[in-house]
Amino acid sequence: MDQSKFVIVKVGSQLVTDESHCAVRLIASHLDELLNHGYRVVLISSGAVAMGHRRLEDFHGSLGAGDLEQKAPPNASSKKKVDRYVAAAVGQDEVIRLWRTYLKHPLGQVLVDRAHLGNRHAFIHTQRLIEKMLALKVLPIINENDALNLNDRLLGNNDLLAAHISNMLGAPWLFLITEVGAIYQDYPANKKRMAEFDLSDESSQSVIADSISKTGTGGMASKLRAAEIAAHRATVTYVVDEMSSLLLTIQGRSNAGTRIMASRPQRTGQKLWLSESSQSKGTLYIDDGAKSAIVDGKGSLLLPGIVAIAGAFNAQEVVDIYCDNEHQLIAKGICRMSSEFIQRLINHSHSRKRIADKSIAGQDSIGEGPMRGVVVHRNQLVLITNRSNGEVPPAIVQ
């Protein structure tokens, strides 16, 4: 299938939940126009939680928190969480029904969670499913499965989900359709539209306020992060409003909204998945020599360079790699050994001679193979530049 014809479109909650349906009607016409010109469109639609709330209120006559509490499962920790989960379950159907009303092409719903992106096998299965739908000229409508997923299984917002789906499919176009419709200088005080926004220009970052919409979870900062993720496959990202013709923008005949410029290392396949989508199960702390070997020497990560570990993980799972005396994520990779096995070797000896002792190195744990000193092979490792990975987990030092 021609990937140059893939277009990813994300629509924000405020537009989807507008009771007049004017925005959805306009966007649907733009999507149909793309489909009629041979493009394959994937729609990431927000709004399920807000529409679920509305549906419940209409049905129950302003459903109160007490009613929700009575319907809550025994292990629910708060009325707010139950409210959101129930609303999401009800709202998913409302979102599909709304788009089906205005789109002329067949639709299919795909609900994903963090595991569908973070696990390599699930990632590929999801990719193939979406590609099969597109081959049959079905328009996939994708959203996170908010009704069943707890916080640790949620990506967080649909801007980032759209970027990951864009990378998954290798789509050259990503449209983030919002009520604001562009990036403005000093918004909302100054509404001077920026036709282009360069992520590499640090001074331009000062114009962005990380605000969150009334019904959604994504602010402008999340859109910039989405563009940054998508740039690894040279995807062009636009922030536009519902009035903008997506086809004319692709054809270069419209200058609406803001084009986000980003220059990032070009990656595909497993390297891109490792960099942006994979979920790490643990952390390896390495010394300066090992850092130099993998960053400057482009080598593999060997066992002698590991100072400490954090977390429990199996062989062939993804790990973060930090320098022991820094708080910056250096790399991510697929670890050849389990955390338990590595810790046993570290405890046994810090010297190459004792690590090579056959009484330990010859052991072959499930999935680990003979111990040769390579913990993360270069072919299964990707460097991470200019990005913090949040709070650094404590190392296990024994």
LONU-710145 format. One line per field, with one value per residue (C-alpha): residue in three letters; residue number from 1; z negated, y negated, x negated. Coordinates in nm, 2 decimals. Each point is the difference from the previous one (the first is absolute). Last residue first. Example, Ala and Ser with C-alpha at 12.3 -4.5 7.8 and 13.67 -1.06 7.14 Angstrom:
# LONU-710145
r [SER;ALA]
k [2;1]
z [-0.71;-0.07]
y [0.11;0.34]
x [-1.37;0.14]
***
This chain:
# LONU-710145
r [GLN;VAL;ILE;ALA;PRO;PRO;VAL;GLU;GLY;ASN;SER;ARG;ASN;THR;ILE;LEU;VAL;LEU;GLN;ASN;ARG;HIS;VAL;VAL;VAL;GLY;ARG;MET;PRO;GLY;GLU;GLY;ILE;SER;ASP;GLN;GLY;ALA;ILE;SER;LYS;ASP;ALA;ILE;ARG;LYS;ARG;SER;HIS;SER;HIS;ASN;ILE;LEU;ARG;GLN;ILE;PHE;GLU;SER;SER;MET;ARG;CYS;ILE;GLY;LYS;ALA;ILE;LEU;GLN;HIS;GLU;ASN;ASP;CYS;TYR;ILE;ASP;VAL;VAL;GLU;GLN;ALA;ASN;PHE;ALA;GLY;ALA;ILE;ALA;VAL;ILE;GLY;PRO;LEU;LEU;LEU;SER;GLY;LYS;GLY;ASP;VAL;ILE;ALA;SER;LYS;ALA;GLY;ASP;ASP;ILE;TYR;LEU;THR;GLY;LYS;SER;GLN;SER;SER;GLU;SER;LEU;TRP;LEU;LYS;GLN;GLY;THR;ARG;GLN;PRO;ARG;SER;ALA;MET;ILE;ARG;THR;GLY;ALA;ASN;SER;ARG;GLY;GLN;ILE;THR;LEU;LEU;LEU;SER;SER;MET;GLU;ASP;VAL;VAL;TYR;THR;VAL;THR;ALA;ARG;HIS;ALA;ALA;ILE;GLU;ALA;ALA;ARG;LEU;LYS;SER;ALA;MET;GLY;GLY;THR;GLY;THR;LYS;SER;ILE;SER;ASP;ALA;ILE;VAL;SER;GLN;SER;SER;GLU;ASP;SER;LEU;ASP;PHE;GLU;ALA;MET;ARG;LYS;LYS;ASN;ALA;PRO;TYR;ASP;GLN;TYR;ILE;ALA;GLY;VAL;GLU;THR;ILE;LEU;PHE;LEU;TRP;PRO;ALA;GLY;LEU;MET;ASN;SER;ILE;HIS;ALA;ALA;LEU;LEU;ASP;ASN;ASN;GLY;LEU;LEU;ARG;ASP;ASN;LEU;ASN;LEU;ALA;ASP;ASN;GLU;ASN;ILE;ILE;PRO;LEU;VAL;LYS;LEU;ALA;LEU;MET;LYS;GLU;ILE;LEU;ARG;GLN;THR;HIS;ILE;PHE;ALA;HIS;ARG;ASN;GLY;LEU;HIS;ALA;ARG;ASP;VAL;LEU;VAL;GLN;GLY;LEU;PRO;HIS;LYS;LEU;TYR;THR;ARG;TRP;LEU;ARG;ILE;VAL;GLU;ASP;GLN;GLY;VAL;ALA;ALA;ALA;VAL;TYR;ARG;ASP;VAL;LYS;LYS;LYS;SER;SER;ALA;ASN;PRO;PRO;ALA;LYS;GLN;GLU;LEU;ASP;GLY;ALA;GLY;LEU;SER;GLY;HIS;PHE;ASP;GLU;LEU;ARG;ARG;HIS;GLY;MET;ALA;VAL;ALA;GLY;SER;SER;ILE;LEU;VAL;VAL;ARG;TYR;GLY;HIS;ASN;LEU;LEU;GLU;ASP;LEU;HIS;SER;ALA;ILE;LEU;ARG;VAL;ALA;CYS;HIS;SER;GLU;ASP;THR;VAL;LEU;GLN;SER;GLY;VAL;LYS;VAL;ILE;VAL;PHE;LYS;SER;GLN;ASP;MET]
k [398;397;396;395;394;393;392;391;390;389;388;387;386;385;384;383;382;381;380;379;378;377;376;375;374;373;372;371;370;369;368;367;366;365;364;363;362;361;360;359;358;357;356;355;354;353;352;351;350;349;348;347;346;345;344;343;342;341;340;339;338;337;336;335;334;333;332;331;330;329;328;327;326;325;324;323;322;321;320;319;318;317;316;315;314;313;312;311;310;309;308;307;306;305;304;303;302;301;300;299;298;297;296;295;294;293;292;291;290;289;288;287;286;285;284;283;282;281;280;279;278;277;276;275;274;273;272;271;270;269;268;267;266;265;264;263;262;261;260;259;258;257;256;255;254;253;252;251;250;249;248;247;246;245;244;243;242;241;240;239;238;237;236;235;234;233;232;231;230;229;228;227;226;225;224;223;222;221;220;219;218;217;216;215;214;213;212;211;210;209;208;207;206;205;204;203;202;201;200;199;198;197;196;195;194;193;192;191;190;189;188;187;186;185;184;183;182;181;180;179;178;177;176;175;174;173;172;171;170;169;168;167;166;165;164;163;162;161;160;159;158;157;156;155;154;153;152;151;150;149;148;147;146;145;144;143;142;141;140;139;138;137;136;135;134;133;132;131;130;129;128;127;126;125;124;123;122;121;120;119;118;117;116;115;114;113;112;111;110;109;108;107;106;105;104;103;102;101;100;99;98;97;96;95;94;93;92;91;90;89;88;87;86;85;84;83;82;81;80;79;78;77;76;75;74;73;72;71;70;69;68;67;66;65;64;63;62;61;60;59;58;57;56;55;54;53;52;51;50;49;48;47;46;45;44;43;42;41;40;39;38;37;36;35;34;33;32;31;30;29;28;27;26;25;24;23;22;21;20;19;18;17;16;15;14;13;12;11;10;9;8;7;6;5;4;3;2;1]
z [-4.69;0.19;0.16;0.17;-0.08;0.30;0.17;0.01;0.35;0.31;0.09;0.37;0.18;0.18;-0.04;0.16;0.14;-0.09;0.16;0.27;-0.25;-0.22;-0.35;-0.27;0.19;-0.24;0.17;-0.22;0.20;0.08;-0.18;0.11;-0.29;-0.22;0.15;-0.26;0.16;-0.15;-0.35;-0.05;0.32;-0.17;0.26;-0.25;-0.23;0.26;0.12;-0.36;-0.20;-0.14;-0.13;-0.10;0.35;0.15;-0.23;0.07;0.38;-0.04;-0.22;0.24;0.29;0.28;0.37;-0.07;0.28;0.01;-0.11;-0.01;-0.19;-0.23;-0.20;-0.37;-0.02;-0.22;0.09;0.37;0.08;0.22;0.02;0.05;0.25;-0.05;0.18;-0.33;-0.29;-0.21;-0.36;-0.08;-0.06;0.10;-0.11;0.12;0.35;0.21;-0.07;0.16;0.35;0.18;0.37;0.19;0.18;-0.12;-0.10;-0.16;-0.07;-0.10;-0.17;-0.22;-0.08;-0.11;-0.20;-0.21;0.06;-0.18;0.15;-0.04;0.00;0.19;0.28;0.21;0.37;0.21;0.07;0.02;0.00;0.26;0.22;-0.03;0.06;0.33;0.12;-0.11;0.13;-0.26;-0.07;0.17;-0.08;0.16;-0.11;0.27;-0.15;0.11;0.36;0.28;0.27;0.35;-0.10;0.11;-0.35;-0.12;0.28;-0.10;-0.37;0.07;-0.31;-0.16;-0.28;-0.14;0.07;-0.17;0.26;-0.02;0.29;-0.06;0.06;-0.17;-0.32;0.04;-0.14;-0.35;0.01;0.15;-0.29;-0.25;0.16;-0.02;-0.37;-0.06;0.16;-0.27;-0.01;-0.25;0.14;-0.10;-0.13;0.20;-0.17;0.00;0.04;0.12;0.30;0.10;-0.19;0.21;0.30;-0.17;0.00;0.38;0.08;-0.02;0.28;0.03;0.34;0.10;-0.35;-0.05;-0.18;-0.26;-0.29;-0.35;0.06;0.10;-0.04;0.37;0.16;0.09;0.22;0.01;-0.35;0.01;0.10;0.29;-0.04;0.36;0.06;0.35;0.13;-0.16;-0.09;-0.14;-0.35;0.00;0.07;-0.25;-0.26;0.09;-0.02;-0.34;-0.11;0.10;-0.15;-0.36;-0.29;0.14;-0.24;-0.14;-0.32;-0.06;-0.01;0.32;0.04;0.10;0.13;0.29;0.19;0.33;0.36;0.28;0.29;0.34;0.20;0.36;-0.01;0.02;-0.28;-0.23;0.08;-0.08;-0.34;-0.09;0.11;-0.22;-0.30;0.04;0.04;-0.32;-0.19;0.09;-0.10;-0.33;-0.08;0.26;-0.06;-0.37;-0.02;0.08;0.32;0.12;0.37;0.15;0.36;0.25;0.35;0.21;0.03;-0.32;-0.17;-0.21;-0.04;-0.17;-0.27;-0.05;-0.05;-0.26;-0.18;-0.01;-0.18;-0.23;-0.20;-0.10;-0.04;-0.23;-0.22;-0.03;-0.07;-0.27;-0.16;-0.02;-0.16;-0.24;-0.15;-0.07;0.18;-0.15;-0.06;0.36;0.01;0.07;-0.34;0.04;0.33;-0.14;-0.29;0.25;0.17;0.34;0.15;0.12;0.03;0.38;0.09;-0.28;0.11;0.36;-0.10;-0.22;0.28;0.25;-0.23;-0.05;0.36;0.14;0.18;0.36;0.16;0.37;0.24;0.37;0.31;0.29;0.34;0.09;-0.12;-0.34;-0.03;0.08;-0.24;-0.27;0.08;0.00;-0.34;-0.13;0.09;-0.15;-0.31;-0.05;0.06;-0.24;-0.17;-0.34;0.02;-0.16;0.29;0.04;-0.37;-0.03;0.26;0.34;0.11;0.37;0.13;0.38;0.20;0.38;-0.01;-0.16;0.33;-0.09]
y [0.46;-0.31;0.00;-0.34;-0.25;-0.09;-0.34;-0.22;-0.11;0.15;-0.31;-0.06;-0.17;0.31;0.36;0.26;0.32;0.35;0.33;0.01;-0.12;0.31;-0.05;0.22;0.13;0.18;0.34;0.18;0.29;-0.04;-0.23;0.11;0.24;-0.01;0.15;0.04;0.00;-0.34;0.12;0.31;-0.09;-0.29;-0.28;-0.25;0.10;-0.10;-0.31;-0.14;-0.14;0.34;0.23;-0.28;-0.15;0.34;0.07;-0.34;0.06;0.33;-0.15;-0.30;0.25;0.02;-0.11;-0.35;-0.17;-0.36;-0.35;-0.27;-0.30;-0.11;-0.29;-0.01;0.04;0.17;0.37;-0.07;0.11;0.28;0.07;0.36;0.20;0.37;0.28;0.16;-0.07;-0.31;-0.10;-0.36;-0.19;0.10;-0.09;-0.07;0.15;-0.05;0.35;0.15;-0.14;-0.25;0.02;-0.24;-0.33;-0.13;-0.34;0.08;0.37;0.02;-0.35;0.10;0.33;-0.18;-0.26;0.27;0.16;0.00;0.24;-0.06;0.21;0.10;-0.26;-0.06;-0.03;-0.28;-0.27;0.12;0.37;-0.02;-0.22;0.25;0.30;-0.13;-0.34;-0.29;-0.34;-0.21;-0.31;-0.33;-0.16;-0.26;-0.04;-0.13;-0.24;-0.06;-0.09;-0.04;0.17;0.11;0.21;0.32;0.14;-0.33;0.02;0.35;-0.09;-0.28;-0.22;-0.10;0.25;-0.17;0.07;0.12;0.16;0.28;0.11;0.36;0.04;0.34;-0.12;-0.32;0.18;0.00;-0.37;-0.09;0.18;-0.18;-0.33;0.11;0.09;-0.35;-0.15;0.16;0.35;0.15;-0.09;-0.16;-0.34;-0.01;0.03;-0.28;0.06;-0.36;-0.03;-0.33;0.07;0.30;-0.22;-0.11;0.36;0.02;0.37;0.05;-0.25;-0.12;-0.11;-0.21;-0.16;-0.17;-0.33;0.03;-0.18;0.01;0.36;0.10;-0.16;0.07;0.23;0.37;0.09;0.12;-0.11;0.24;0.28;0.23;0.17;0.11;0.26;0.06;0.22;0.32;0.27;0.22;0.05;-0.35;-0.16;0.22;-0.12;-0.36;0.04;0.16;-0.29;-0.25;0.23;-0.04;0.19;0.32;0.20;0.34;-0.13;-0.22;0.28;0.13;0.14;-0.29;-0.21;0.23;-0.25;-0.12;0.10;-0.05;0.22;-0.11;0.32;-0.01;0.38;-0.07;-0.25;0.27;0.24;-0.28;-0.06;0.37;0.03;-0.29;0.13;0.34;-0.16;-0.20;0.30;0.19;-0.29;-0.08;-0.37;-0.10;0.24;0.00;-0.38;0.06;0.04;-0.01;0.04;-0.08;0.06;-0.24;0.04;-0.31;-0.28;-0.18;-0.22;0.24;0.25;-0.26;-0.06;0.37;0.08;-0.27;0.10;0.36;-0.10;-0.23;0.27;0.18;-0.33;-0.13;0.31;-0.03;-0.37;0.02;0.30;-0.19;-0.31;0.21;0.13;0.31;0.25;0.35;0.08;-0.11;-0.33;-0.01;-0.15;-0.25;-0.11;-0.07;-0.20;-0.20;-0.12;0.08;-0.31;0.14;0.37;0.03;-0.35;0.00;0.34;-0.12;-0.32;0.18;0.25;-0.28;-0.15;0.33;0.10;-0.34;0.07;0.14;0.15;0.04;0.20;-0.10;0.18;-0.24;0.08;-0.33;0.10;0.09;-0.35;-0.16;0.23;-0.12;-0.37;0.06;0.18;-0.30;-0.24;0.22;0.06;-0.38;-0.08;0.27;-0.26;0.17;-0.06;0.32;0.09;-0.35;-0.04;0.35;-0.04;0.16;0.20;0.07;0.24;0.00;0.29;-0.06;0.01;0.34;0.16;0.35]
x [-2.40;0.11;0.34;0.04;0.27;0.22;-0.08;0.31;0.09;-0.16;-0.19;-0.05;-0.28;-0.12;0.10;-0.23;0.15;-0.10;0.10;-0.26;-0.26;0.06;0.12;-0.16;-0.30;-0.23;0.00;0.25;0.15;0.37;0.24;0.34;0.04;-0.31;-0.32;-0.27;-0.35;-0.08;0.05;-0.22;-0.17;-0.18;0.00;0.14;-0.29;-0.26;0.19;-0.01;0.29;0.08;0.28;0.24;-0.01;0.06;0.29;0.14;-0.01;0.19;0.27;0.04;0.05;-0.24;-0.01;0.13;0.19;-0.12;0.05;-0.26;-0.15;0.28;-0.14;-0.03;-0.38;-0.26;0.10;0.05;0.35;0.14;0.37;0.10;0.21;0.08;-0.19;-0.10;0.24;0.03;0.01;-0.08;-0.33;-0.35;-0.35;-0.36;0.02;-0.31;-0.14;0.32;-0.05;0.22;-0.06;-0.22;0.06;-0.34;0.12;0.34;-0.02;-0.37;-0.01;0.29;-0.17;-0.31;0.20;0.17;0.34;0.33;0.26;0.37;0.31;0.31;-0.02;0.31;-0.07;0.16;-0.25;-0.36;0.05;0.27;-0.22;-0.29;0.23;0.13;-0.11;-0.21;-0.10;-0.18;0.22;0.05;0.33;0.21;0.36;0.23;0.25;0.36;0.10;-0.25;0.21;-0.09;-0.30;0.17;0.01;0.16;0.25;0.10;0.02;0.24;0.00;0.33;-0.03;-0.31;-0.37;-0.31;-0.22;-0.26;-0.22;-0.13;-0.37;0.01;-0.18;0.21;0.31;-0.14;-0.09;0.33;0.17;-0.22;0.11;0.36;-0.05;-0.13;0.31;0.22;0.15;0.24;0.34;0.33;-0.09;-0.33;-0.33;-0.26;-0.37;-0.06;-0.23;-0.15;-0.32;-0.08;-0.08;-0.33;-0.12;0.01;-0.04;0.38;0.05;0.36;0.13;0.30;-0.01;0.33;0.00;0.28;-0.17;0.15;0.13;-0.26;-0.34;-0.10;0.26;-0.01;0.29;0.36;0.11;0.30;-0.24;-0.08;-0.34;-0.08;-0.28;-0.13;-0.28;0.14;-0.26;0.28;-0.14;-0.15;0.33;0.17;-0.25;0.06;0.38;-0.04;-0.21;0.27;0.26;-0.10;-0.14;-0.15;0.21;-0.10;-0.15;0.30;0.25;0.16;0.34;0.23;-0.28;-0.08;-0.20;0.14;-0.01;0.25;-0.11;0.14;0.07;-0.13;-0.07;-0.37;0.05;0.15;-0.29;-0.25;0.17;-0.01;-0.36;-0.11;0.19;-0.16;-0.34;0.04;0.14;-0.31;-0.23;0.16;0.01;0.25;0.28;-0.10;0.07;0.37;0.20;0.36;0.05;0.34;0.08;0.17;0.15;-0.01;0.26;-0.09;0.26;0.22;-0.28;-0.21;0.27;0.08;-0.37;-0.03;0.32;-0.12;-0.31;0.19;0.17;-0.32;-0.18;0.28;-0.02;-0.38;0.01;0.27;-0.16;-0.32;0.17;0.20;-0.33;-0.20;0.23;-0.06;0.37;0.11;0.19;0.37;0.09;-0.29;0.13;0.35;-0.16;-0.21;0.32;0.16;0.15;0.33;-0.09;-0.01;-0.11;-0.26;-0.14;-0.02;-0.18;-0.25;-0.07;-0.05;-0.27;-0.17;0.00;-0.11;-0.33;-0.02;-0.31;0.10;-0.21;0.03;-0.12;-0.01;0.14;0.15;0.35;-0.15;-0.15;0.33;0.18;-0.23;0.06;0.37;-0.02;-0.20;0.29;0.27;-0.20;-0.05;0.36;0.12;0.22;-0.05;-0.38;-0.14;-0.23;-0.14;-0.07;-0.15;-0.28;-0.01;-0.31;-0.06;-0.26;-0.05;-0.14;-0.04;-0.38;0.02;0.10;0.13]
***
